[in-house]
């Protein structure tokens, strides 16, 4: 099981009241919410391995060089070259992220982030290397591109917390979008995604993109049709795609998750007991993790059965 950790702690932050606080009054709603999420996921799905994938760089420069608007609207402050830009996040969420990292480490839950890559890239690399079934837990539809029935890779998309998950496999993708996992990259870049600052091809929305992919197979086939006078494209579609050649040439590298991230050594096995009980006890007392941490510890212990 691969966790898109930032996606989940953002959901926890907005889903758990900020009245959930540490003894010193610091909000810990994202911390406790994430622990509850992990407990529920382990209880319901009983993974052998669990990896919390992290954004070591939420806006990699190599993606920005190709498409300067990539996540530009989420930049709170630009930083010197080689240092990730500061992302705009709620004031009371940012201080909770280091706490989340410390708690995961004390628990012994593998936490992996590699600069200059996003969590999506770590997930893509791990999913590609896996020799058994993979569940990717994320609220980010970009990761639909990794769905692969033959390799038993699916996405669990939270609809309401993690107790109600949309199980995304190729059948669901074909019914919803008319594409399989591999085709989702082409659909996404044609359609664009304002939340990631991807402009898409003007005038080519989701339905039109799906129809073009159905007619011409993939992005290369669509662009070949632009150059074929006999191809069944409307004049408007032909013009818009022709004008978007520069974007179409670079967008696949931006939209497609990397599958070759140089990962550090780590143990993905689901811990049955804390790696550092003393550190965990101190964190629990300082941040008032209470029932959320206890539920997760009991769930991890029960997973031994």
KOLNULO-489392 format. One record per residue (C-alpha): residue number from 0; residue in one letter; x negated, y, z. Coordinates in Angstrom, 1 decimal. Last residue first. Layout:
resi|resn|c1|c2|c3
NUM|a|X|Y|Z
...
//
This chain:
resi|resn|c1|c2|c3
304|x|2.8|-12.3|13.5
303|x|-0.1|-9.8|13.3
302|x|2.3|-7.2|12.0
301|x|3.8|-6.9|15.5
300|x|0.6|-5.2|16.8
299|x|0.8|-2.6|14.0
298|x|4.5|-2.0|14.7
297|x|3.8|-1.6|18.4
296|x|1.0|0.9|17.6
295|x|3.3|2.8|15.2
294|x|6.1|3.1|17.7
293|x|3.6|4.2|20.4
292|x|2.3|7.0|18.1
291|x|5.7|8.4|17.4
290|x|6.9|7.9|21.0
289|x|4.3|10.3|22.5
288|x|2.1|12.3|20.2
287|x|1.7|15.0|22.7
286|x|-1.2|16.7|21.0
285|x|-3.8|16.6|23.8
284|x|-2.6|13.4|25.4
283|x|-2.3|11.4|22.1
282|x|-5.6|12.7|20.9
281|x|-7.3|11.6|24.2
280|x|-5.7|8.1|24.0
279|x|-6.7|7.8|20.3
278|x|-10.3|8.7|21.2
277|x|-10.4|6.1|23.9
276|x|-8.7|3.4|21.7
275|x|-11.2|3.8|18.9
274|x|-10.5|1.3|16.1
273|x|-6.9|0.9|17.3
272|x|-5.2|-2.5|17.1
271|x|-3.8|-4.6|14.2
270|x|-5.5|-2.5|11.6
269|x|-4.2|-2.9|8.0
268|x|-7.2|-3.9|6.0
267|x|-8.5|-1.2|3.7
266|x|-12.1|-1.4|5.0
265|x|-14.2|1.3|3.4
264|x|-17.2|1.8|1.0
263|x|-17.1|5.1|-0.8
262|x|-15.1|5.4|-4.1
261|x|-16.7|6.7|-7.3
260|x|-13.4|7.8|-9.0
259|x|-13.0|5.9|-12.3
258|x|-9.3|5.7|-12.9
257|x|-8.5|9.4|-13.2
256|x|-4.9|10.3|-13.2
255|x|-3.6|11.4|-16.6
254|x|-2.1|14.9|-16.6
253|x|-5.3|16.9|-17.0
252|x|-7.0|14.6|-19.5
251|x|-3.8|14.3|-21.5
250|x|-3.4|18.1|-21.6
249|x|-6.6|18.8|-23.6
248|x|-5.6|18.2|-27.2
247|x|-1.9|18.9|-26.6
246|x|-2.7|22.4|-25.4
245|x|-4.8|23.2|-28.5
244|x|-2.2|21.7|-30.8
243|x|0.7|23.6|-29.3
242|x|1.4|25.7|-32.5
241|x|1.8|22.5|-34.5
240|x|4.2|21.1|-31.9
239|x|6.3|24.2|-32.0
238|x|6.4|24.3|-35.8
237|x|7.2|20.7|-36.3
236|x|9.9|20.8|-33.6
235|x|11.5|23.9|-35.2
234|x|11.5|22.5|-38.7
233|x|13.2|19.4|-37.4
232|x|11.1|16.2|-37.4
231|x|11.8|13.2|-39.4
230|x|8.4|12.5|-40.9
229|x|8.2|12.9|-44.7
228|x|6.0|16.1|-44.5
227|x|3.5|14.1|-42.5
226|x|1.2|16.4|-40.5
225|x|3.6|16.9|-37.6
224|x|4.2|13.1|-37.8
223|x|0.5|12.5|-36.9
222|x|1.1|14.7|-33.8
221|x|4.0|12.5|-32.8
220|x|2.1|9.3|-33.4
219|x|-0.8|10.5|-31.3
218|x|1.6|11.4|-28.5
217|x|3.1|7.9|-28.5
216|x|5.5|5.7|-30.3
215|x|6.9|7.9|-33.1
214|x|10.7|7.6|-32.8
213|x|10.9|6.6|-29.1
212|x|8.3|9.1|-28.2
211|x|10.2|11.8|-30.1
210|x|13.4|10.9|-28.4
209|x|11.8|11.0|-24.9
208|x|10.2|14.4|-25.6
207|x|13.6|15.7|-26.8
206|x|15.3|14.5|-23.6
205|x|12.6|15.9|-21.3
204|x|12.3|19.3|-23.0
203|x|10.4|20.3|-26.1
202|x|11.2|24.0|-26.8
201|x|7.8|25.2|-25.7
200|x|5.3|22.4|-25.5
199|x|4.4|21.8|-21.8
198|x|3.3|24.7|-19.6
197|x|1.6|22.7|-16.9
196|x|1.5|24.9|-13.7
195|x|1.8|21.9|-11.4
194|x|5.3|22.8|-10.1
193|x|6.2|24.2|-13.5
192|x|5.8|20.7|-15.1
191|x|5.6|20.3|-18.9
190|x|7.9|18.4|-21.1
189|x|5.2|17.4|-23.6
188|x|2.7|16.7|-20.8
187|x|5.2|14.7|-18.8
186|x|6.5|12.6|-21.7
185|x|3.0|11.7|-22.8
184|x|1.9|10.7|-19.3
183|x|5.1|8.7|-18.8
182|x|4.3|6.5|-21.8
181|x|1.9|4.4|-19.8
180|x|4.5|3.8|-17.1
179|x|7.2|2.8|-19.5
178|x|9.4|5.2|-21.4
177|x|13.1|5.9|-22.0
176|x|13.3|8.4|-19.1
175|x|15.8|7.0|-16.6
174|x|16.6|3.5|-18.0
173|x|13.0|3.0|-19.2
172|x|11.6|4.2|-15.9
171|x|13.9|2.0|-13.9
170|x|13.0|-1.1|-16.0
169|x|9.3|-0.2|-15.7
168|x|9.4|-0.2|-11.9
167|x|10.3|2.6|-9.4
166|x|11.8|1.4|-6.1
165|x|13.6|4.5|-4.9
164|x|13.1|4.5|-1.1
163|x|15.5|5.0|1.7
162|x|13.8|4.6|5.1
161|x|10.9|6.6|3.9
160|x|12.4|10.0|4.7
159|x|15.5|10.4|2.5
158|x|14.8|9.8|-1.2
157|x|11.2|8.6|-0.8
156|x|9.7|7.3|-4.0
155|x|8.2|3.8|-3.8
154|x|6.1|3.4|-6.9
153|x|5.3|0.1|-8.5
152|x|2.2|-1.9|-9.5
151|x|2.9|-5.6|-10.1
150|x|0.1|-6.0|-12.7
149|x|2.5|-7.0|-15.4
148|x|5.2|-4.6|-14.1
147|x|2.9|-1.6|-14.4
146|x|3.8|1.7|-12.8
145|x|0.7|4.0|-12.9
144|x|2.4|6.7|-15.0
143|x|5.1|7.1|-12.3
142|x|2.3|8.8|-10.3
141|x|3.2|12.2|-11.7
140|x|6.6|11.8|-10.0
139|x|5.1|13.0|-6.7
138|x|7.1|12.0|-3.6
137|x|4.6|9.2|-3.0
136|x|4.3|5.7|-1.7
135|x|2.3|3.5|-4.1
134|x|3.0|-0.2|-3.7
133|x|0.4|-2.5|-5.2
132|x|0.7|-6.3|-5.9
131|x|-2.6|-8.2|-6.2
130|x|-6.1|-7.9|-7.7
129|x|-6.3|-4.1|-7.2
128|x|-9.0|-2.3|-9.1
127|x|-6.6|-0.2|-11.2
126|x|-4.4|0.6|-8.2
125|x|-7.5|1.8|-6.3
124|x|-8.6|4.1|-9.2
123|x|-5.2|5.5|-9.7
122|x|-4.7|6.1|-6.0
121|x|-8.0|7.9|-5.7
120|x|-7.0|10.0|-8.8
119|x|-3.7|10.9|-7.3
118|x|-5.4|11.9|-4.0
117|x|-7.1|14.6|-6.0
116|x|-10.7|14.5|-7.2
115|x|-13.8|16.7|-6.9
114|x|-14.5|15.4|-4.3
113|x|-13.5|12.0|-2.9
112|x|-10.8|11.3|-0.4
111|x|-10.2|8.0|1.4
110|x|-8.6|7.3|4.8
109|x|-8.5|3.7|6.0
108|x|-6.3|3.3|9.0
107|x|-8.5|2.6|12.0
106|x|-6.2|4.1|14.5
105|x|-9.0|6.6|15.6
104|x|-9.5|7.5|11.9
103|x|-5.8|8.0|11.3
102|x|-5.5|10.2|14.4
101|x|-8.5|12.3|13.5
100|x|-7.2|12.9|9.9
99|x|-3.7|13.8|11.1
98|x|-5.3|16.3|13.6
97|x|-7.3|17.8|10.8
96|x|-4.1|18.3|8.8
95|x|-2.1|19.8|11.7
94|x|-3.9|23.2|11.5
93|x|-2.7|23.7|7.9
92|x|1.0|23.0|8.7
91|x|1.8|25.9|11.0
90|x|0.8|28.6|8.6
89|x|2.7|27.0|5.7
88|x|0.5|26.1|2.8
87|x|-1.0|28.1|0.0
86|x|-4.1|26.2|-1.2
85|x|-7.5|27.6|-0.7
84|x|-9.6|27.0|-3.8
83|x|-12.0|24.0|-3.6
82|x|-15.7|24.9|-3.3
81|x|-18.0|24.2|-6.2
80|x|-17.8|27.8|-7.5
79|x|-17.0|30.3|-4.8
78|x|-13.4|30.4|-3.4
77|x|-10.1|31.7|-4.7
76|x|-7.4|32.4|-2.1
75|x|-3.8|31.3|-1.6
74|x|-3.7|29.3|-4.9
73|x|-0.3|27.7|-5.4
72|x|0.6|29.6|-8.5
71|x|-2.6|28.5|-10.2
70|x|-1.6|24.8|-10.0
69|x|-3.0|24.3|-13.5
68|x|-2.7|27.6|-15.2
67|x|-6.3|27.5|-16.4
66|x|-5.7|24.3|-18.4
65|x|-9.0|22.6|-19.5
64|x|-11.2|24.5|-17.1
63|x|-8.6|24.0|-14.4
62|x|-8.8|20.2|-14.7
61|x|-12.6|20.2|-14.3
60|x|-12.3|22.7|-11.5
59|x|-10.3|20.2|-9.4
58|x|-7.1|21.7|-7.8
57|x|-6.3|19.6|-4.6
56|x|-10.0|18.8|-4.0
55|x|-10.6|16.1|-1.3
54|x|-6.9|15.4|-1.6
53|x|-6.4|12.3|0.5
52|x|-5.4|8.6|0.0
51|x|-4.2|6.9|3.2
50|x|-5.0|3.3|2.5
49|x|-3.1|0.3|3.8
48|x|-3.9|-3.4|3.2
47|x|-1.9|-6.5|4.1
46|x|1.3|-4.6|3.6
45|x|4.3|-5.5|5.8
44|x|7.0|-3.8|3.7
43|x|9.7|-2.7|6.2
42|x|7.7|-2.5|9.4
41|x|4.6|-1.1|7.7
40|x|6.6|1.6|5.9
39|x|8.6|2.5|9.1
38|x|5.4|2.8|11.2
37|x|3.8|4.9|8.4
36|x|6.7|7.3|8.3
35|x|6.9|7.6|12.1
34|x|3.1|8.5|12.1
33|x|3.8|11.0|9.3
32|x|6.6|12.7|11.3
31|x|4.4|12.9|14.4
30|x|1.6|14.7|12.6
29|x|3.9|16.9|10.5
28|x|6.0|17.9|13.5
27|x|2.9|18.7|15.6
26|x|3.6|22.4|16.3
25|x|1.2|23.9|18.9
24|x|2.9|24.7|22.2
23|x|0.0|23.7|24.5
22|x|1.8|20.4|25.4
21|x|2.1|19.6|21.7
20|x|5.2|20.6|19.7
19|x|8.3|19.2|18.0
18|x|10.2|22.5|17.8
17|x|9.0|22.6|14.3
16|x|11.9|20.4|13.3
15|x|11.0|17.2|11.3
14|x|11.9|17.1|7.6
13|x|9.8|20.0|6.4
12|x|6.6|18.9|8.0
11|x|7.3|15.2|7.4
10|x|7.8|15.9|3.7
9|x|4.5|17.8|3.6
8|x|2.9|14.9|5.5
7|x|4.1|12.5|2.9
6|x|3.0|14.3|-0.2
5|x|-0.4|15.0|1.5
4|x|-0.8|11.3|2.2
3|x|-0.1|9.9|-1.2
2|x|-0.2|6.5|0.6
1|x|-1.4|3.3|-1.1
0|x|0.0|0.0|0.0
//
